[in-house]
Amino acid sequence: MCLSIPSKVVEIDECNMATVDTMGIKRHVSLDLIADEIHIGDYILIHVGFAMNKIDEEEALQSLELYREMLEAMEEEERRQVIESDDNCENRTQA
């Protein structure tokens, strides 16, 4: 299952890599393919390790609230697997 969970940029390094927070899980993504200027605190959508879209905070927070409601019904380990599988989704690599 591929999810596009809004992720908040928490750090940007000199190599144009960002550290993002995806519902409490920190990941590193490249900003090389995104046309928008990205700043710390922005919300982005990620595809196979690359930031693809910047989304506004209100939209991101609404999406995150829906994900939280879905995740509340899952066990902790299942939650972590769903979020982490986003980085390795087979359907995304075939596109």
PDB file of N, CA, C and O in Angstrom:
ATOM      1  N   MET A   1       0.846  -1.165   0.000  1.00  0.00           N
ATOM      2  CA  MET A   1       0.000   0.000   0.000  1.00  0.00           C
ATOM      3  C   MET A   1       0.897   1.236   0.000  1.00  0.00           C
ATOM      4  O   MET A   1       1.817   1.341   0.811  1.00  0.00           O
ATOM      5  N   CYS A   2       0.632   2.148  -0.891  1.00  0.00           N
ATOM      6  CA  CYS A   2       1.372   3.402  -0.941  1.00  0.00           C
ATOM      7  C   CYS A   2       0.537   4.509  -0.307  1.00  0.00           C
ATOM      8  O   CYS A   2      -0.634   4.699  -0.635  1.00  0.00           O
ATOM      9  N   LEU A   3       1.162   5.219   0.594  1.00  0.00           N
ATOM     10  CA  LEU A   3       0.509   6.352   1.229  1.00  0.00           C
ATOM     11  C   LEU A   3       1.320   7.601   0.935  1.00  0.00           C
ATOM     12  O   LEU A   3       2.548   7.553   0.862  1.00  0.00           O
ATOM     13  N   SER A   4       0.657   8.670   0.774  1.00  0.00           N
ATOM     14  CA  SER A   4       1.344   9.947   0.632  1.00  0.00           C
ATOM     15  C   SER A   4       0.967  10.778   1.855  1.00  0.00           C
ATOM     16  O   SER A   4       0.004  11.545   1.846  1.00  0.00           O
ATOM     17  N   ILE A   5       1.754  10.597   2.892  1.00  0.00           N
ATOM     18  CA  ILE A   5       1.483  11.236   4.171  1.00  0.00           C
ATOM     19  C   ILE A   5       2.242  12.561   4.216  1.00  0.00           C
ATOM     20  O   ILE A   5       3.451  12.584   3.984  1.00  0.00           O
ATOM     21  N   PRO A   6       1.559  13.651   4.507  1.00  0.00           N
ATOM     22  CA  PRO A   6       2.279  14.921   4.625  1.00  0.00           C
ATOM     23  C   PRO A   6       3.391  14.810   5.671  1.00  0.00           C
ATOM     24  O   PRO A   6       3.205  14.257   6.755  1.00  0.00           O
ATOM     25  N   SER A   7       4.545  15.354   5.307  1.00  0.00           N
ATOM     26  CA  SER A   7       5.705  15.313   6.192  1.00  0.00           C
ATOM     27  C   SER A   7       6.194  16.738   6.410  1.00  0.00           C
ATOM     28  O   SER A   7       6.252  17.542   5.479  1.00  0.00           O
ATOM     29  N   LYS A   8       6.543  17.034   7.650  1.00  0.00           N
ATOM     30  CA  LYS A   8       7.002  18.384   8.002  1.00  0.00           C
ATOM     31  C   LYS A   8       8.519  18.446   7.937  1.00  0.00           C
ATOM     32  O   LYS A   8       9.209  17.611   8.521  1.00  0.00           O
ATOM     33  N   VAL A   9       9.032  19.438   7.226  1.00  0.00           N
ATOM     34  CA  VAL A   9      10.482  19.622   7.103  1.00  0.00           C
ATOM     35  C   VAL A   9      10.997  20.183   8.427  1.00  0.00           C
ATOM     36  O   VAL A   9      10.532  21.217   8.906  1.00  0.00           O
ATOM     37  N   VAL A  10      11.977  19.468   9.012  1.00  0.00           N
ATOM     38  CA  VAL A  10      12.537  19.917  10.287  1.00  0.00           C
ATOM     39  C   VAL A  10      13.985  20.361  10.150  1.00  0.00           C
ATOM     40  O   VAL A  10      14.517  21.023  11.041  1.00  0.00           O
ATOM     41  N   GLU A  11      14.633  20.000   9.036  1.00  0.00           N
ATOM     42  CA  GLU A  11      16.027  20.394   8.831  1.00  0.00           C
ATOM     43  C   GLU A  11      16.346  20.285   7.344  1.00  0.00           C
ATOM     44  O   GLU A  11      15.831  19.406   6.654  1.00  0.00           O
ATOM     45  N   ILE A  12      17.190  21.175   6.860  1.00  0.00           N
ATOM     46  CA  ILE A  12      17.676  21.122   5.480  1.00  0.00           C
ATOM     47  C   ILE A  12      19.183  21.293   5.535  1.00  0.00           C
ATOM     48  O   ILE A  12      19.684  22.245   6.134  1.00  0.00           O
ATOM     49  N   ASP A  13      19.912  20.362   4.904  1.00  0.00           N
ATOM     50  CA  ASP A  13      21.369  20.469   4.949  1.00  0.00           C
ATOM     51  C   ASP A  13      21.924  21.109   3.677  1.00  0.00           C
ATOM     52  O   ASP A  13      21.167  21.460   2.772  1.00  0.00           O
ATOM     53  N   GLU A  14      23.230  21.257   3.612  1.00  0.00           N
ATOM     54  CA  GLU A  14      23.894  21.924   2.485  1.00  0.00           C
ATOM     55  C   GLU A  14      23.857  21.094   1.195  1.00  0.00           C
ATOM     56  O   GLU A  14      24.154  21.620   0.123  1.00  0.00           O
ATOM     57  N   CYS A  15      23.500  19.818   1.279  1.00  0.00           N
ATOM     58  CA  CYS A  15      23.403  18.940   0.101  1.00  0.00           C
ATOM     59  C   CYS A  15      21.973  18.872  -0.438  1.00  0.00           C
ATOM     60  O   CYS A  15      21.665  18.003  -1.255  1.00  0.00           O
ATOM     61  N   ASN A  16      21.102  19.771   0.005  1.00  0.00           N
ATOM     62  CA  ASN A  16      19.710  19.826  -0.425  1.00  0.00           C
ATOM     63  C   ASN A  16      18.902  18.598   0.019  1.00  0.00           C
ATOM     64  O   ASN A  16      17.935  18.199  -0.630  1.00  0.00           O
ATOM     65  N   MET A  17      19.326  18.021   1.131  1.00  0.00           N
ATOM     66  CA  MET A  17      18.587  16.920   1.747  1.00  0.00           C
ATOM     67  C   MET A  17      17.839  17.477   2.952  1.00  0.00           C
ATOM     68  O   MET A  17      18.349  18.306   3.706  1.00  0.00           O
ATOM     69  N   ALA A  18      16.620  16.992   3.101  1.00  0.00           N
ATOM     70  CA  ALA A  18      15.798  17.443   4.223  1.00  0.00           C
ATOM     71  C   ALA A  18      15.555  16.289   5.181  1.00  0.00           C
ATOM     72  O   ALA A  18      15.414  15.137   4.769  1.00  0.00           O
ATOM     73  N   THR A  19      15.510  16.611   6.438  1.00  0.00           N
ATOM     74  CA  THR A  19      15.008  15.687   7.438  1.00  0.00           C
ATOM     75  C   THR A  19      13.565  16.082   7.660  1.00  0.00           C
ATOM     76  O   THR A  19      13.255  17.240   7.939  1.00  0.00           O
ATOM     77  N   VAL A  20      12.682  15.095   7.532  1.00  0.00           N
ATOM     78  CA  VAL A  20      11.258  15.369   7.693  1.00  0.00           C
ATOM     79  C   VAL A  20      10.693  14.506   8.806  1.00  0.00           C
ATOM     80  O   VAL A  20      11.221  13.443   9.130  1.00  0.00           O
ATOM     81  N   ASP A  21       9.616  14.991   9.375  1.00  0.00           N
ATOM     82  CA  ASP A  21       8.889  14.253  10.411  1.00  0.00           C
ATOM     83  C   ASP A  21       7.578  13.787   9.794  1.00  0.00           C
ATOM     84  O   ASP A  21       6.713  14.588   9.440  1.00  0.00           O
ATOM     85  N   THR A  22       7.457  12.461   9.675  1.00  0.00           N
ATOM     86  CA  THR A  22       6.238  11.870   9.137  1.00  0.00           C
ATOM     87  C   THR A  22       5.530  11.168  10.287  1.00  0.00           C
ATOM     88  O   THR A  22       5.792   9.999  10.571  1.00  0.00           O
ATOM     89  N   MET A  23       4.652  11.875  10.929  1.00  0.00           N
ATOM     90  CA  MET A  23       3.874  11.342  12.045  1.00  0.00           C
ATOM     91  C   MET A  23       4.788  10.731  13.113  1.00  0.00           C
ATOM     92  O   MET A  23       4.529   9.640  13.622  1.00  0.00           O
ATOM     93  N   GLY A  24       5.847  11.448  13.436  1.00  0.00           N
ATOM     94  CA  GLY A  24       6.741  11.020  14.505  1.00  0.00           C
ATOM     95  C   GLY A  24       7.936  10.214  14.051  1.00  0.00           C
ATOM     96  O   GLY A  24       8.812   9.918  14.863  1.00  0.00           O
ATOM     97  N   ILE A  25       8.006   9.846  12.776  1.00  0.00           N
ATOM     98  CA  ILE A  25       9.143   9.091  12.251  1.00  0.00           C
ATOM     99  C   ILE A  25       9.982  10.026  11.392  1.00  0.00           C
ATOM    100  O   ILE A  25       9.477  10.672  10.474  1.00  0.00           O
ATOM    101  N   LYS A  26      11.285  10.087  11.711  1.00  0.00           N
ATOM    102  CA  LYS A  26      12.195  10.966  10.972  1.00  0.00           C
ATOM    103  C   LYS A  26      12.731  10.223   9.746  1.00  0.00           C
ATOM    104  O   LYS A  26      13.134   9.063   9.836  1.00  0.00           O
ATOM    105  N   ARG A  27      12.730  10.914   8.591  1.00  0.00           N
ATOM    106  CA  ARG A  27      13.244  10.350   7.342  1.00  0.00           C
ATOM    107  C   ARG A  27      14.054  11.417   6.636  1.00  0.00           C
ATOM    108  O   ARG A  27      13.876  12.612   6.872  1.00  0.00           O
ATOM    109  N   HIS A  28      14.956  10.964   5.758  1.00  0.00           N
ATOM    110  CA  HIS A  28      15.758  11.891   4.961  1.00  0.00           C
ATOM    111  C   HIS A  28      15.270  11.805   3.521  1.00  0.00           C
ATOM    112  O   HIS A  28      15.117  10.716   2.966  1.00  0.00           O
ATOM    113  N   VAL A  29      15.030  12.965   2.927  1.00  0.00           N
ATOM    114  CA  VAL A  29      14.544  13.008   1.548  1.00  0.00           C
ATOM    115  C   VAL A  29      15.309  14.069   0.772  1.00  0.00           C
ATOM    116  O   VAL A  29      15.809  15.043   1.336  1.00  0.00           O
ATOM    117  N   SER A  30      15.385  13.857  -0.519  1.00  0.00           N
ATOM    118  CA  SER A  30      16.045  14.818  -1.403  1.00  0.00           C
ATOM    119  C   SER A  30      15.052  15.903  -1.819  1.00  0.00           C
ATOM    120  O   SER A  30      13.875  15.632  -2.054  1.00  0.00           O
ATOM    121  N   LEU A  31      15.548  17.119  -1.903  1.00  0.00           N
ATOM    122  CA  LEU A  31      14.732  18.238  -2.389  1.00  0.00           C
ATOM    123  C   LEU A  31      15.071  18.582  -3.835  1.00  0.00           C
ATOM    124  O   LEU A  31      14.609  19.599  -4.353  1.00  0.00           O
ATOM    125  N   ASP A  32      15.873  17.745  -4.493  1.00  0.00           N
ATOM    126  CA  ASP A  32      16.368  18.051  -5.842  1.00  0.00           C
ATOM    127  C   ASP A  32      15.282  18.106  -6.915  1.00  0.00           C
ATOM    128  O   ASP A  32      15.478  18.784  -7.924  1.00  0.00           O
ATOM    129  N   LEU A  33      14.156  17.430  -6.747  1.00  0.00           N
ATOM    130  CA  LEU A  33      13.148  17.367  -7.811  1.00  0.00           C
ATOM    131  C   LEU A  33      11.960  18.303  -7.600  1.00  0.00           C
ATOM    132  O   LEU A  33      11.056  18.352  -8.434  1.00  0.00           O
ATOM    133  N   ILE A  34      11.955  19.014  -6.536  1.00  0.00           N
ATOM    134  CA  ILE A  34      10.804  19.878  -6.250  1.00  0.00           C
ATOM    135  C   ILE A  34      11.090  21.295  -6.752  1.00  0.00           C
ATOM    136  O   ILE A  34      12.170  21.846  -6.542  1.00  0.00           O
ATOM    137  N   ALA A  35      10.091  21.862  -7.417  1.00  0.00           N
ATOM    138  CA  ALA A  35      10.272  23.195  -8.004  1.00  0.00           C
ATOM    139  C   ALA A  35      10.103  24.306  -6.976  1.00  0.00           C
ATOM    140  O   ALA A  35      10.713  25.369  -7.093  1.00  0.00           O
ATOM    141  N   ASP A  36       9.271  24.052  -5.966  1.00  0.00           N
ATOM    142  CA  ASP A  36       9.014  25.076  -4.948  1.00  0.00           C
ATOM    143  C   ASP A  36      10.220  25.259  -4.036  1.00  0.00           C
ATOM    144  O   ASP A  36      10.994  24.329  -3.810  1.00  0.00           O
ATOM    145  N   GLU A  37      10.363  26.464  -3.520  1.00  0.00           N
ATOM    146  CA  GLU A  37      11.368  26.707  -2.496  1.00  0.00           C
ATOM    147  C   GLU A  37      10.839  26.144  -1.181  1.00  0.00           C
ATOM    148  O   GLU A  37       9.714  26.438  -0.779  1.00  0.00           O
ATOM    149  N   ILE A  38      11.649  25.341  -0.522  1.00  0.00           N
ATOM    150  CA  ILE A  38      11.227  24.663   0.704  1.00  0.00           C
ATOM    151  C   ILE A  38      11.983  25.247   1.892  1.00  0.00           C
ATOM    152  O   ILE A  38      13.188  25.492   1.831  1.00  0.00           O
ATOM    153  N   HIS A  39      11.241  25.462   2.972  1.00  0.00           N
ATOM    154  CA  HIS A  39      11.819  26.004   4.199  1.00  0.00           C
ATOM    155  C   HIS A  39      11.464  25.076   5.363  1.00  0.00           C
ATOM    156  O   HIS A  39      10.529  24.279   5.286  1.00  0.00           O
ATOM    157  N   ILE A  40      12.219  25.201   6.414  1.00  0.00           N
ATOM    158  CA  ILE A  40      11.907  24.461   7.637  1.00  0.00           C
ATOM    159  C   ILE A  40      10.504  24.858   8.096  1.00  0.00           C
ATOM    160  O   ILE A  40      10.168  26.040   8.166  1.00  0.00           O
ATOM    161  N   GLY A  41       9.700  23.851   8.406  1.00  0.00           N
ATOM    162  CA  GLY A  41       8.323  24.082   8.822  1.00  0.00           C
ATOM    163  C   GLY A  41       7.313  23.842   7.710  1.00  0.00           C
ATOM    164  O   GLY A  41       6.118  23.716   7.976  1.00  0.00           O
ATOM    165  N   ASP A  42       7.783  23.776   6.455  1.00  0.00           N
ATOM    166  CA  ASP A  42       6.878  23.478   5.341  1.00  0.00           C
ATOM    167  C   ASP A  42       6.442  22.015   5.378  1.00  0.00           C
ATOM    168  O   ASP A  42       7.121  21.165   5.954  1.00  0.00           O
ATOM    169  N   TYR A  43       5.311  21.742   4.760  1.00  0.00           N
ATOM    170  CA  TYR A  43       4.824  20.366   4.618  1.00  0.00           C
ATOM    171  C   TYR A  43       5.003  19.935   3.168  1.00  0.00           C
ATOM    172  O   TYR A  43       4.703  20.688   2.242  1.00  0.00           O
ATOM    173  N   ILE A  44       5.494  18.718   2.984  1.00  0.00           N
ATOM    174  CA  ILE A  44       5.735  18.188   1.639  1.00  0.00           C
ATOM    175  C   ILE A  44       5.171  16.779   1.528  1.00  0.00           C
ATOM    176  O   ILE A  44       4.945  16.099   2.529  1.00  0.00           O
ATOM    177  N   LEU A  45       4.948  16.354   0.273  1.00  0.00           N
ATOM    178  CA  LEU A  45       4.601  14.964  -0.023  1.00  0.00           C
ATOM    179  C   LEU A  45       5.828  14.337  -0.669  1.00  0.00           C
ATOM    180  O   LEU A  45       6.540  14.993  -1.429  1.00  0.00           O
ATOM    181  N   ILE A  46       6.073  13.068  -0.365  1.00  0.00           N
ATOM    182  CA  ILE A  46       7.308  12.382  -0.754  1.00  0.00           C
ATOM    183  C   ILE A  46       6.989  11.189  -1.642  1.00  0.00           C
ATOM    184  O   ILE A  46       5.988  10.501  -1.444  1.00  0.00           O
ATOM    185  N   HIS A  47       7.852  10.954  -2.622  1.00  0.00           N
ATOM    186  CA  HIS A  47       7.749   9.777  -3.479  1.00  0.00           C
ATOM    187  C   HIS A  47       9.142   9.188  -3.619  1.00  0.00           C
ATOM    188  O   HIS A  47      10.056   9.863  -4.093  1.00  0.00           O
ATOM    189  N   VAL A  48       9.312   7.950  -3.216  1.00  0.00           N
ATOM    190  CA  VAL A  48      10.565   7.192  -3.256  1.00  0.00           C
ATOM    191  C   VAL A  48      11.787   8.028  -2.853  1.00  0.00           C
ATOM    192  O   VAL A  48      12.809   8.028  -3.540  1.00  0.00           O
ATOM    193  N   GLY A  49      11.664   8.708  -1.776  1.00  0.00           N
ATOM    194  CA  GLY A  49      12.798   9.436  -1.221  1.00  0.00           C
ATOM    195  C   GLY A  49      13.003  10.843  -1.749  1.00  0.00           C
ATOM    196  O   GLY A  49      13.976  11.505  -1.388  1.00  0.00           O
ATOM    197  N   PHE A  50      12.097  11.307  -2.598  1.00  0.00           N
ATOM    198  CA  PHE A  50      12.185  12.660  -3.139  1.00  0.00           C
ATOM    199  C   PHE A  50      10.938  13.454  -2.769  1.00  0.00           C
ATOM    200  O   PHE A  50       9.819  12.948  -2.855  1.00  0.00           O
ATOM    201  N   ALA A  51      11.140  14.688  -2.363  1.00  0.00           N
ATOM    202  CA  ALA A  51      10.007  15.593  -2.153  1.00  0.00           C
ATOM    203  C   ALA A  51       9.422  15.918  -3.519  1.00  0.00           C
ATOM    204  O   ALA A  51      10.146  16.308  -4.435  1.00  0.00           O
ATOM    205  N   MET A  52       8.101  15.754  -3.654  1.00  0.00           N
ATOM    206  CA  MET A  52       7.458  15.971  -4.950  1.00  0.00           C
ATOM    207  C   MET A  52       6.529  17.184  -4.962  1.00  0.00           C
ATOM    208  O   MET A  52       6.417  17.871  -5.977  1.00  0.00           O
ATOM    209  N   ASN A  53       5.870  17.447  -3.849  1.00  0.00           N
ATOM    210  CA  ASN A  53       4.917  18.543  -3.790  1.00  0.00           C
ATOM    211  C   ASN A  53       4.987  19.230  -2.436  1.00  0.00           C
ATOM    212  O   ASN A  53       5.181  18.588  -1.404  1.00  0.00           O
ATOM    213  N   LYS A  54       4.829  20.520  -2.460  1.00  0.00           N
ATOM    214  CA  LYS A  54       4.658  21.277  -1.225  1.00  0.00           C
ATOM    215  C   LYS A  54       3.158  21.485  -1.056  1.00  0.00           C
ATOM    216  O   LYS A  54       2.464  21.823  -2.014  1.00  0.00           O
ATOM    217  N   ILE A  55       2.658  21.283   0.160  1.00  0.00           N
ATOM    218  CA  ILE A  55       1.235  21.501   0.408  1.00  0.00           C
ATOM    219  C   ILE A  55       1.088  22.492   1.547  1.00  0.00           C
ATOM    220  O   ILE A  55       1.970  22.619   2.396  1.00  0.00           O
ATOM    221  N   ASP A  56      -0.043  23.197   1.557  1.00  0.00           N
ATOM    222  CA  ASP A  56      -0.204  24.201   2.608  1.00  0.00           C
ATOM    223  C   ASP A  56      -0.494  23.519   3.947  1.00  0.00           C
ATOM    224  O   ASP A  56      -0.971  22.385   4.003  1.00  0.00           O
ATOM    225  N   GLU A  57      -0.195  24.233   4.994  1.00  0.00           N
ATOM    226  CA  GLU A  57      -0.277  23.678   6.338  1.00  0.00           C
ATOM    227  C   GLU A  57      -1.687  23.212   6.679  1.00  0.00           C
ATOM    228  O   GLU A  57      -1.845  22.146   7.273  1.00  0.00           O
ATOM    229  N   GLU A  58      -2.716  23.979   6.321  1.00  0.00           N
ATOM    230  CA  GLU A  58      -4.089  23.599   6.651  1.00  0.00           C
ATOM    231  C   GLU A  58      -4.454  22.260   6.010  1.00  0.00           C
ATOM    232  O   GLU A  58      -5.021  21.388   6.668  1.00  0.00           O
ATOM    233  N   GLU A  59      -4.127  22.098   4.727  1.00  0.00           N
ATOM    234  CA  GLU A  59      -4.399  20.832   4.041  1.00  0.00           C
ATOM    235  C   GLU A  59      -3.616  19.688   4.684  1.00  0.00           C
ATOM    236  O   GLU A  59      -4.150  18.594   4.871  1.00  0.00           O
ATOM    237  N   ALA A  60      -2.355  19.940   5.021  1.00  0.00           N
ATOM    238  CA  ALA A  60      -1.514  18.915   5.646  1.00  0.00           C
ATOM    239  C   ALA A  60      -2.094  18.485   6.987  1.00  0.00           C
ATOM    240  O   ALA A  60      -2.169  17.293   7.283  1.00  0.00           O
ATOM    241  N   LEU A  61      -2.502  19.450   7.789  1.00  0.00           N
ATOM    242  CA  LEU A  61      -3.027  19.116   9.117  1.00  0.00           C
ATOM    243  C   LEU A  61      -4.351  18.362   9.026  1.00  0.00           C
ATOM    244  O   LEU A  61      -4.616  17.479   9.841  1.00  0.00           O
ATOM    245  N   GLN A  62      -5.184  18.702   8.041  1.00  0.00           N
ATOM    246  CA  GLN A  62      -6.437  17.959   7.849  1.00  0.00           C
ATOM    247  C   GLN A  62      -6.136  16.513   7.449  1.00  0.00           C
ATOM    248  O   GLN A  62      -6.760  15.584   7.963  1.00  0.00           O
ATOM    249  N   SER A  63      -5.184  16.322   6.536  1.00  0.00           N
ATOM    250  CA  SER A  63      -4.810  14.967   6.121  1.00  0.00           C
ATOM    251  C   SER A  63      -4.228  14.183   7.285  1.00  0.00           C
ATOM    252  O   SER A  63      -4.562  13.015   7.487  1.00  0.00           O
ATOM    253  N   LEU A  64      -3.357  14.827   8.050  1.00  0.00           N
ATOM    254  CA  LEU A  64      -2.741  14.143   9.189  1.00  0.00           C
ATOM    255  C   LEU A  64      -3.783  13.729  10.218  1.00  0.00           C
ATOM    256  O   LEU A  64      -3.654  12.668  10.830  1.00  0.00           O
ATOM    257  N   GLU A  65      -4.802  14.535  10.419  1.00  0.00           N
ATOM    258  CA  GLU A  65      -5.856  14.175  11.360  1.00  0.00           C
ATOM    259  C   GLU A  65      -6.607  12.928  10.879  1.00  0.00           C
ATOM    260  O   GLU A  65      -6.935  12.052  11.679  1.00  0.00           O
ATOM    261  N   LEU A  66      -6.876  12.849   9.576  1.00  0.00           N
ATOM    262  CA  LEU A  66      -7.535  11.651   9.039  1.00  0.00           C
ATOM    263  C   LEU A  66      -6.653  10.417   9.212  1.00  0.00           C
ATOM    264  O   LEU A  66      -7.141   9.349   9.584  1.00  0.00           O
ATOM    265  N   TYR A  67      -5.344  10.563   8.941  1.00  0.00           N
ATOM    266  CA  TYR A  67      -4.435   9.430   9.144  1.00  0.00           C
ATOM    267  C   TYR A  67      -4.410   9.019  10.608  1.00  0.00           C
ATOM    268  O   TYR A  67      -4.390   7.827  10.915  1.00  0.00           O
ATOM    269  N   ARG A  68      -4.412   9.995  11.518  1.00  0.00           N
ATOM    270  CA  ARG A  68      -4.392   9.667  12.952  1.00  0.00           C
ATOM    271  C   ARG A  68      -5.630   8.860  13.339  1.00  0.00           C
ATOM    272  O   ARG A  68      -5.541   7.914  14.122  1.00  0.00           O
ATOM    273  N   GLU A  69      -6.767   9.232  12.796  1.00  0.00           N
ATOM    274  CA  GLU A  69      -7.992   8.491  13.102  1.00  0.00           C
ATOM    275  C   GLU A  69      -7.887   7.047  12.609  1.00  0.00           C
ATOM    276  O   GLU A  69      -8.320   6.120  13.293  1.00  0.00           O
ATOM    277  N   MET A  70      -7.310   6.862  11.416  1.00  0.00           N
ATOM    278  CA  MET A  70      -7.148   5.494  10.892  1.00  0.00           C
ATOM    279  C   MET A  70      -6.149   4.712  11.732  1.00  0.00           C
ATOM    280  O   MET A  70      -6.356   3.533  12.021  1.00  0.00           O
ATOM    281  N   LEU A  71      -5.060   5.379  12.125  1.00  0.00           N
ATOM    282  CA  LEU A  71      -4.010   4.697  12.871  1.00  0.00           C
ATOM    283  C   LEU A  71      -4.436   4.332  14.286  1.00  0.00           C
ATOM    284  O   LEU A  71      -3.915   3.378  14.863  1.00  0.00           O
ATOM    285  N   GLU A  72      -5.368   5.075  14.845  1.00  0.00           N
ATOM    286  CA  GLU A  72      -5.832   4.761  16.189  1.00  0.00           C
ATOM    287  C   GLU A  72      -6.432   3.360  16.258  1.00  0.00           C
ATOM    288  O   GLU A  72      -6.435   2.727  17.314  1.00  0.00           O
ATOM    289  N   ALA A  73      -6.930   2.893  15.145  1.00  0.00           N
ATOM    290  CA  ALA A  73      -7.544   1.564  15.112  1.00  0.00           C
ATOM    291  C   ALA A  73      -6.498   0.454  14.956  1.00  0.00           C
ATOM    292  O   ALA A  73      -6.832  -0.725  15.073  1.00  0.00           O
ATOM    293  N   MET A  74      -5.245   0.818  14.697  1.00  0.00           N
ATOM    294  CA  MET A  74      -4.197  -0.184  14.458  1.00  0.00           C
ATOM    295  C   MET A  74      -3.328  -0.375  15.711  1.00  0.00           C
ATOM    296  O   MET A  74      -3.293   0.485  16.590  1.00  0.00           O
ATOM    297  N   GLU A  75      -2.646  -1.491  15.774  1.00  0.00           N
ATOM    298  CA  GLU A  75      -1.664  -1.730  16.822  1.00  0.00           C
ATOM    299  C   GLU A  75      -0.393  -0.951  16.499  1.00  0.00           C
ATOM    300  O   GLU A  75      -0.173  -0.592  15.342  1.00  0.00           O
ATOM    301  N   GLU A  76       0.448  -0.683  17.497  1.00  0.00           N
ATOM    302  CA  GLU A  76       1.649   0.136  17.347  1.00  0.00           C
ATOM    303  C   GLU A  76       2.592  -0.392  16.254  1.00  0.00           C
ATOM    304  O   GLU A  76       3.037   0.388  15.412  1.00  0.00           O
ATOM    305  N   GLU A  77       2.896  -1.654  16.247  1.00  0.00           N
ATOM    306  CA  GLU A  77       3.836  -2.201  15.257  1.00  0.00           C
ATOM    307  C   GLU A  77       3.262  -2.078  13.845  1.00  0.00           C
ATOM    308  O   GLU A  77       3.984  -1.761  12.899  1.00  0.00           O
ATOM    309  N   GLU A  78       1.980  -2.328  13.716  1.00  0.00           N
ATOM    310  CA  GLU A  78       1.340  -2.197  12.412  1.00  0.00           C
ATOM    311  C   GLU A  78       1.405  -0.745  11.935  1.00  0.00           C
ATOM    312  O   GLU A  78       1.583  -0.494  10.743  1.00  0.00           O
ATOM    313  N   ARG A  79       1.263   0.200  12.844  1.00  0.00           N
ATOM    314  CA  ARG A  79       1.366   1.621  12.490  1.00  0.00           C
ATOM    315  C   ARG A  79       2.737   1.943  11.921  1.00  0.00           C
ATOM    316  O   ARG A  79       2.856   2.586  10.878  1.00  0.00           O
ATOM    317  N   ARG A  80       3.777   1.485  12.624  1.00  0.00           N
ATOM    318  CA  ARG A  80       5.142   1.764  12.192  1.00  0.00           C
ATOM    319  C   ARG A  80       5.395   1.151  10.812  1.00  0.00           C
ATOM    320  O   ARG A  80       6.020   1.784   9.961  1.00  0.00           O
ATOM    321  N   GLN A  81       4.921  -0.059  10.589  1.00  0.00           N
ATOM    322  CA  GLN A  81       5.129  -0.727   9.300  1.00  0.00           C
ATOM    323  C   GLN A  81       4.443   0.025   8.170  1.00  0.00           C
ATOM    324  O   GLN A  81       5.012   0.150   7.086  1.00  0.00           O
ATOM    325  N   VAL A  82       3.249   0.524   8.394  1.00  0.00           N
ATOM    326  CA  VAL A  82       2.525   1.259   7.352  1.00  0.00           C
ATOM    327  C   VAL A  82       3.284   2.515   6.973  1.00  0.00           C
ATOM    328  O   VAL A  82       3.441   2.813   5.789  1.00  0.00           O
ATOM    329  N   ILE A  83       3.757   3.254   7.965  1.00  0.00           N
ATOM    330  CA  ILE A  83       4.478   4.501   7.687  1.00  0.00           C
ATOM    331  C   ILE A  83       5.811   4.210   7.010  1.00  0.00           C
ATOM    332  O   ILE A  83       6.165   4.875   6.035  1.00  0.00           O
ATOM    333  N   GLU A  84       6.557   3.224   7.514  1.00  0.00           N
ATOM    334  CA  GLU A  84       7.869   2.916   6.940  1.00  0.00           C
ATOM    335  C   GLU A  84       7.763   2.274   5.567  1.00  0.00           C
ATOM    336  O   GLU A  84       8.671   2.440   4.752  1.00  0.00           O
ATOM    337  N   SER A  85       6.696   1.553   5.281  1.00  0.00           N
ATOM    338  CA  SER A  85       6.555   0.921   3.969  1.00  0.00           C
ATOM    339  C   SER A  85       6.387   1.958   2.871  1.00  0.00           C
ATOM    340  O   SER A  85       6.567   1.643   1.695  1.00  0.00           O
ATOM    341  N   ASP A  86       6.049   3.168   3.228  1.00  0.00           N
ATOM    342  CA  ASP A  86       5.914   4.239   2.249  1.00  0.00           C
ATOM    343  C   ASP A  86       7.218   4.456   1.497  1.00  0.00           C
ATOM    344  O   ASP A  86       7.189   4.814   0.320  1.00  0.00           O
ATOM    345  N   ASP A  87       8.355   4.250   2.140  1.00  0.00           N
ATOM    346  CA  ASP A  87       9.656   4.436   1.491  1.00  0.00           C
ATOM    347  C   ASP A  87       9.961   3.332   0.488  1.00  0.00           C
ATOM    348  O   ASP A  87      10.728   3.551  -0.450  1.00  0.00           O
ATOM    349  N   ASN A  88       9.376   2.148   0.665  1.00  0.00           N
ATOM    350  CA  ASN A  88       9.720   0.989  -0.167  1.00  0.00           C
ATOM    351  C   ASN A  88       8.534   0.450  -0.955  1.00  0.00           C
ATOM    352  O   ASN A  88       8.537  -0.725  -1.322  1.00  0.00           O
ATOM    353  N   CYS A  89       7.556   1.239  -1.218  1.00  0.00           N
ATOM    354  CA  CYS A  89       6.353   0.786  -1.899  1.00  0.00           C
ATOM    355  C   CYS A  89       6.678   0.326  -3.325  1.00  0.00           C
ATOM    356  O   CYS A  89       7.198   1.109  -4.120  1.00  0.00           O
ATOM    357  N   GLU A  90       6.374  -0.941  -3.656  1.00  0.00           N
ATOM    358  CA  GLU A  90       6.655  -1.490  -4.977  1.00  0.00           C
ATOM    359  C   GLU A  90       5.889  -0.758  -6.070  1.00  0.00           C
ATOM    360  O   GLU A  90       6.433  -0.547  -7.154  1.00  0.00           O
ATOM    361  N   ASN A  91       4.664  -0.370  -5.825  1.00  0.00           N
ATOM    362  CA  ASN A  91       3.865   0.324  -6.838  1.00  0.00           C
ATOM    363  C   ASN A  91       4.493   1.647  -7.241  1.00  0.00           C
ATOM    364  O   ASN A  91       4.385   2.054  -8.398  1.00  0.00           O
ATOM    365  N   ARG A  92       5.138   2.315  -6.321  1.00  0.00           N
ATOM    366  CA  ARG A  92       5.766   3.594  -6.637  1.00  0.00           C
ATOM    367  C   ARG A  92       7.000   3.401  -7.498  1.00  0.00           C
ATOM    368  O   ARG A  92       7.261   4.223  -8.376  1.00  0.00           O
ATOM    369  N   THR A  93       7.766   2.345  -7.279  1.00  0.00           N
ATOM    370  CA  THR A  93       8.987   2.152  -8.052  1.00  0.00           C
ATOM    371  C   THR A  93       8.677   1.697  -9.469  1.00  0.00           C
ATOM    372  O   THR A  93       9.549   1.788 -10.333  1.00  0.00           O
ATOM    373  N   GLN A  94       7.464   1.208  -9.744  1.00  0.00           N
ATOM    374  CA  GLN A  94       7.100   0.762 -11.081  1.00  0.00           C
ATOM    375  C   GLN A  94       6.576   1.907 -11.930  1.00  0.00           C
ATOM    376  O   GLN A  94       6.437   1.745 -13.143  1.00  0.00           O
ATOM    377  N   ALA A  95       6.287   3.038 -11.348  1.00  0.00           N
ATOM    378  CA  ALA A  95       5.719   4.169 -12.103  1.00  0.00           C
ATOM    379  C   ALA A  95       6.752   4.803 -13.011  1.00  0.00           C
ATOM    380  O   ALA A  95       6.447   5.764 -13.717  1.00  0.00           O
TER     381      ALA A  95
END
